[in-house]
Amino acid sequence: MSTRYTDDHEYIKLDGDIGTVGITSFAQDKLGDLVFVEQPKIGRTLKAKEDASIIESVKAAAEVKSPVDGEVIEVNQAVVDDPSLVNTDPEGAGWFFKIKVANASQVAALHDAAAYQKLIG
Amino acid sequence: MSEPTSEILSKTPLFDLHVSLGARMVPFAGYEMPVQYPLGVMKEHLHTRAHAGLFDVSHMGQVELHGADAAAALETLVPVDVIGLPAGRQRYALFTNDAGGIMDDLMIYNTGEYLHLVVNAGCKAQDFAHLQAKIGHRCEVKVRDDLALLALQGPGAEAALVHVIRPSSFVLPASFMGGARLNLAGTECLVTRSGYTGEDGFEISVPAAQCEALAKALLAAPNVQPIGLGARDSLRLEAGLCLYGHDLDTTITPVEASLNWAMQKVRRTGGERAGGFPGAATILSQLDNPASVKRKRVGLKPEGRAPIREGVELVDANGAKIGVVTSGGFGPSVNGPVIMAYVDAAQSAVGTTMNALLRGTPTPVSVVAMPFAPHRYKR
């Protein structure tokens, strides 16, 4: 399984053609305590960079964009029930949704861990 | 995520302490201020309601009015009973303009020798000029930029304050809006039992040079945490308290702002010193004819859990605009979203339902009584 990162601080963990999408620890730290999550509908087809989940922290509203083209096949109800999971375990239990990746080359074009580290300094 | 700033920002005497405590600093009203510490907004908020929080509010303006005529002079600028404010007591007030709008909100404390005023950071230069121009000939207007201001708030505030009081015998301000001079950590301070969170607590006016030592002494008391502007905002919103520039401005009258309680009878029609403040004709007319008031500040609660923020429009069942959100966010103690808004007076009764246009989607909200979190002032 490989993990890739977007400029907007989403990650996608690829397992076969299924990607698990969430936000990085850097992003959750910048947003502050999350208090609300609205997930996309299962079956929705997303384009890369399209808004998927809506999130609200104590400070601001933001969106989780889809890193790649694909179809939403599963959403994480746990972060809807307890948005603080995104703060405490962003790259584990605090994932947002799973997407069936339409085009694997889009994933390969994203930052790897080393490049993302460099991006956030 | 923070906006680039071209202006030169001021620092409070606690800047180095904030940085050493790991605060995230942001520009606010011309100052570099802590928005949160490593604890985070949510936990800082809940800690203040459960124990005690220490806030640096040194960016706010402090000014003294000296002279026998000071109270009468100040009454020409505020629709508030200042002459009747006893020594050792504090009162909320509003500077009004000729149209009856609110130029700033402030606190007035009567030391017995002079009046000590605390005004908002963003308005202070204008407030000081206003005082000097309008009443500077009747009393001495003494700007005290050599003073810092700390707020110690929460059910544990009294214990924390007592922890740093030096003399073995002392008298605390007994109740909300009382005040006293106390020796805190070796420095004489002006302490009032007031604040901006809805909790019991104190505001401490301390010489800037001694502020850091006092802050460290208070933080060393059991269960005191430093609290940033983020939690200060959610605490005051849950308490139903207005934030100038958001819930109050120069186009809003005190009556529209539902601040009638701040205007004592003696300054109203039929009172001994009725009127005589800027905008009195408009404000007294609104007090005398409540039906003439077009909009009111109200509290709103949404049905769902999504926070609804400042600027969101409110519409009636037909989609016609009837108001706008002026403060909105998540209330950690309420454990849900809380909203302050201005709505058409006809739609301002508790229980009235309407829709907020959240990201374009009509979202049901209803008018509720404020505060959202009960006030726990010491009475």
Chai-1 contact restraints between the chains, C-beta under 6 A:
chainA,res_idxA,chainB,res_idxB,connection_type,confidence,min_distance_angstrom,max_distance_angstrom,comment,restraint_id
A,K30,B,M1,contact,1.0,0.0,6.0,A-B,restraint_1
A,G32,B,V41,contact,1.0,0.0,6.0,A-B,restraint_2
A,D33,B,G40,contact,1.0,0.0,6.0,A-B,restraint_3
A,D33,B,V41,contact,1.0,0.0,6.0,A-B,restraint_4
A,D33,B,M42,contact,1.0,0.0,6.0,A-B,restraint_5
A,V35,B,F330,contact,1.0,0.0,6.0,A-B,restraint_6
A,F36,B,R305,contact,1.0,0.0,6.0,A-B,restraint_7
A,F36,B,A306,contact,1.0,0.0,6.0,A-B,restraint_8
A,E56,B,P307,contact,1.0,0.0,6.0,A-B,restraint_9
A,V58,B,V41,contact,1.0,0.0,6.0,A-B,restraint_10
A,V58,B,M42,contact,1.0,0.0,6.0,A-B,restraint_11
A,V58,B,F330,contact,1.0,0.0,6.0,A-B,restraint_12
